[in-house]
Amino acid sequence: MRLKNQGFTLTELLIVIAIVAIMATIALPNMSDWIASRRTASQAEQVVNLLRFARSEAVRLNVPVYVCPVAIRKDGNPDKYCDHSYAGEGLAAFADNNKDGSYTRNNDTNLRTVILNMQDQKRVSYQFETYDFKYTKTGNNKVWGFLPNGMFGHAKNAGDKLSIASGFVKISLTDSVARDERTKKSRSRIVWLDSSGRVNECSGDSIVKDDNENSMAATLCEYKTAE
């Protein structure tokens, strides 16, 4: 007795292909959103680690340690310290050995660098903002200093006097290809520093039920596109 070969008919195969196509159409947008969110979260974690490291190194080395934007060369090394035009490309922590508030090559010590975006390959967008103790935006200082005595401050430019314990620093990260506000918020992470330089992290799509009762969370843990 000859056995009959069992297999899919053309109709059954087309039905399977159609089901797979439908499932892929549903799943792919969610997968893209997850990948973008994880990329943002990974970079936020790198920034958090850099800031915590800088704070501890200031105490250990007994010199001010600054963190500011830097250009990233093709070999991955930092360049052009504290140049605001490179904000979002890289962040570097350096020990300010001569205590002048700016980076001096062959004098100050480069401690650690985080690459935020490679040249011509921007995947994560960054916003830098400063707030006073009433959670009112006061500017976008991008030079942050940790002092050996545990104090923290920020300044507009390298070499400027630090504004000590004057509020909060907020760093907002989100997917650079997100176009609408809802998508930017769902893919965002927030890193913020309090007046003593302690680093905190939260999701940028945090839901605050009552802004009046929890103005800190409403301001510091919510992603908003810069005006």
N, C-alpha and C positions, 0 to 999 in steps of 0.2 A: 504494500500500500504506500503510495507516494504522499509524503507530507506536504501540506500547502504552506508556502512561505507567508508569514504574517508581517505586515508593515503598514505604514500610513498611506492612506489614499491622498490624492492631490487636494481634495476638499479639506480633509483633516489637517494637512500640513499648512494650508492657507489660514485656517482658523487659529492654529497655534501661533503662526507668525503675526497675525493680527492682534492676538492677546498680548504677545510679547511687546509689540510696538506700542500698544495702549499703556501697558505697565511702565515702559521706558519713558513715555511722554509724561506720565504722572511723577515718576521718581526722579528724573534728571534735574528739574528745577530745584527740588528739595536737596538733592545731592550737591548741586552747585552752591546753594546757599550755605550748606553745612561746611563745605570746603573753604569758602570765603570766610566764614565765621571762625573756623579753626586757625586759618592763617592770621587773622587779626588777633585772636587770643594768644597765639604763639609769640607774636611780636610784642604784645602787651606784657607777657611774662618776661621777655628779655629786657624790656625797659624797667620793669619792677626790680629785677635782679641787679641791673646796673645801678639804680638809685640806692638800693639797700647796701650794695657793695661800697659805693662812694661814701655813704654815711658812716659805715663801720671803719673804712680806711682813714677818714679824717681823724678819728679818735686814735686809731692804731699808730698812724704816722705823726700825729700831733702837728699837722699842718692843714690849712684849708684845702678841701677837695672840691673842684668845680665840675659840673656837667653842662655841656653846651653842644649845639649842632656843629657838625664837621662835614667836610666833603670826603667822599670815599674814593680813593684812587683805584685804578684797575687792579692793583695787586691786593686790594682789600684793606690797605692801611689808611689811617685818617690824615686829613690835610685841611688847611685853612680853618683853624680852630675858632669857634664862636662867630662864624660868619652866618648871619640869619638867612642868607639866600640858599643855604644848604639844609635848612630845617626840613626834616622828613627824609633826608638821605642817610644821615648817620648821627649818632650821639657818642660823645667820648667823655670819659672821666679822667681828670689829671690832677696830680698833686701840685699845688701852687707853692713851690718851694721858696720863691722870692716874695710871695705874698703881695703881688701887685694886681691880682684879680684877672689876669690874662695869661695865656699860654706863651711861654718863652722857650723856644727850641734849645736843646742842650743844657737847659737849666731846670725847667719843670719836668715832671715825670708823667708820661702817658701810662695810665693804669689799665684801662680797659675800653674797648670800642664795641659798639653795637651797630651793625649794618641794618638800617631800616628799609631802604630801597636801593637797589643797584642803579647806576646811571642808565637813563633811558629805559628803565623797567620799573615804573611806579605801580606797585600792587596794593599798597596800603596808604591811605591818606591820613595826615596828622594835623591836629589843631592844638595850639598852645595858648592857654589863657590863665590869667591871674585874677583872684577874687579877694575882696576884703572880708572881715569877719561877719559882715552883714550879707554875704553872698552876692555882693554887687560886683560886676566885672570891672576891673581897673586897668586892664591892659593885656599884653601877651608876651611878657618877659620870658626869654629863652635861655638865660644864663642863671644857673642855680648853684648856690654855694653851701657846702656843709662845713661847719667849723668844728675844731677839736673839742670845744666845750659843749657840743651837742646842739648848738643853735643852727638855725637854717635861715637862708635868705635868698632873694633873687634880684636880678638886675636886668636892665634893658640891653646893655652892651658890656662886653668884656672890659674890665678896668673900672667900671662904675662902682660906686659904693653900694653894697648889698642892702636891700630893704629887709631888715631882720624882723621875723615874727609878725609879718604884716598881713597874714591871711592864708590863702591856699593857692596852689598851682594845680591846674587841671590839664591833662593831656588826653585828647580824644583821638581814637583810632577807628577807622572803618575801611571797608573795601573800596578801593579807588574807582572801580567800574560801576558801583551802585549809582543809579541815576535819581531815584526818588527818595524822599525823606524817610518813608517807612522802611525801605530796604536798607538804607544807610544805618538807621537806628537798629534794625534787627541784626546787623552784622558788626556792630560796634562794641568796643571795650573802652572803659575809662580808667586811667591811672591818675591818682591825685595825691598830693602831698599836703600834710597839715603844717601848722606853723613851726613845729619842731623837726620837720623833715621826715616824719614817719610816712611810709608809702602805703597806699591803699589801692585796691582794684575792685571794679564792679562792672556789671553789664550795662551798656549804654541804653538798653531798652527797658530799664527798670521802671516799674509802674509805681507811682506814688499816689496814694488815695487822697491825701490832704496836703497840699503844698505848704499851707500855713503852719501846720504842726510839724512838718518834716522838711523844712526848707533846704537843709544841707543835702539830703538825698535827692531832692527835686532839682537842685542846681548842679551838684557835683557828680551825681550818678545818672545823668540823663544826657544822651547825645543830642546836640543841636547844631545845625550847620551855622558856621560863623557868619555874622551879618556883614 
